[in-house]
Amino acid sequence: MRKVLLIFIDGLGLGEDDPATNPLVRFDPLFLRSLFGRPLVRNLGCIRSDQVCLVPTDANLGVPGLPQSATGQTAIFTGINAPQLMGRHILGFPGPALAAVIAEHGIMRALADAGFSVTSANMYSADYMDLVARRQRRHSVTTLTILGAGLPLRSLPAMAAGEAVYQDITNKMLPRFGITDVPAVDPAVAGRRLADLARRHAFTMFEYFQTDRQGHKHDWDEAAKIVATLDGFLAAVHAAAGDTLVVVTSDHGNFEDFSVKTHTANPVPTILFGPGCRSVAAAVGNLTDIKPAIIAYLKEGDKQ
Ligand SMILES: [Zn+2]
C-alpha cells in the first residue's frame, strides 16, 4: 500500500536569502539546510531528485491581492481554485460557500470514498465541538476536510496513547487552554508519532499554524523557537517516514519575511521526500495541483 503524509504549514513562503528579514536564514536550522544544502529560500529554485524535491508553488492562483488562508487552504485540500471561484482571496476561516466546497470536494472524503484509509493527526480539545456550537471557535479548512469525510477528531485519549499531535507540536500551549494534564513532548517525539500514524494509513495529514501567527507578530525570540521546533519535527518525520511519501506545503507566504506584517505573494515551498517524490513533484505547479497529485499517486499504487 502506498502512503502519503501531508504536512500543512500555514504562512510559510520562499523568501529572500537575508538574515535581516527571513527567520529561516537567520536561524538556519540544521535539517532544512541538510535537505538542499542551503537555507530554504526563493533562489533555490526548483529541485528534483529521487530523494527530495522542492517545488516553488504559486499561491496567488491568478487572483489579484495577497493570498489568504480560507481560499488558499481550500485550494490545497480540494484542488479547486477557491480564490477564483469566490472572486477574491478570503482570509481566516471559511464561510458557508467555501465550507460547502470543502464538504463536497475535500481530499479526505475523495480518498475515503475510493476506499483508502485516511486520518488527521491533529489533536482537538475535548470541548472543541461545543466551543464551535457556542460560536467561540470556527472550523478551519482542515477541520472541515476531516468532518467532510465523516471522521471523528482526535482528542485527549489519542494523545495519551501517543497517537495524536497538537497543533503547536510540543503541547506547550495546552495549559493556556486549561489542559494541564498532557505532558510536553520534544518535537522529535511528535515527529515520530506522526510518522508512525502515517505508516498505518494511506493518507495522513497534520496542520501547523504558529508560523502564520508569528509572521504577523514579528517576535524574533518566538520565531527562533518556531524554526527549531519545526526543524526538529520535520527531521524526525524524515528519519522515521520509511516508505511513506511526505509532502510539506503551505497556503501563502508570511513567516519568511519579517519586513512586512502581512502575507506575501511569494511562492510557497512544496517539499517532497520519500518514494514517488520526483513524479509527484512534477505534477505540482500551484496549490490546486496538490490534491490531484496525491490522489493519482495513491491510486496508481492500487493498480500495481
Ligand atoms: Zn495570516
Residues whose N, C-alpha, C, O or C-beta is under 5 A from the ligand:
A	BS01	ZN	D212
